[in-house]
Amino acid sequence: MQNGFAESFNGRMRDELLNETMFRNLAHARVEIAAWVTDYNTECLHSALGYQTPIDYPNMWLTAFTTGWRFDIRRAHPATSRAGR
C-alpha cells in the first residue's frame, strides 16, 4: 500500500459510486462524480477527523482555540478545560 488515505478514499469511491452507478456518457459521469465528492467532503463523517465532516473539523478547532476548550481525540468532541489542573 502506497498511501493509506488514498487507498481508503479510492475504495470508498469504488464501493459507493463506481460499482453502483451506470454512467450514460462522460458528461453524466462528471456530474455524478462531482456530486459524490461534494457529499463526501461536506456530509460524510470521517473517522480520521474524530467522526466529523471536513467542513466542521476546522470550525471545531477554531471554537476550541477561541473559547479555551481542550479537544480530547479519544472522545471525538471538545471537552471544557478544567482550570487549576
Summary of the structure (lengths in Angstrom):
residues: 85
radius of gyration: 17.8
end to end distance: 43.0
largest distance: 63.1
contacts: 172
relative contact order: 0.08
helix: 55%
strand: 9%
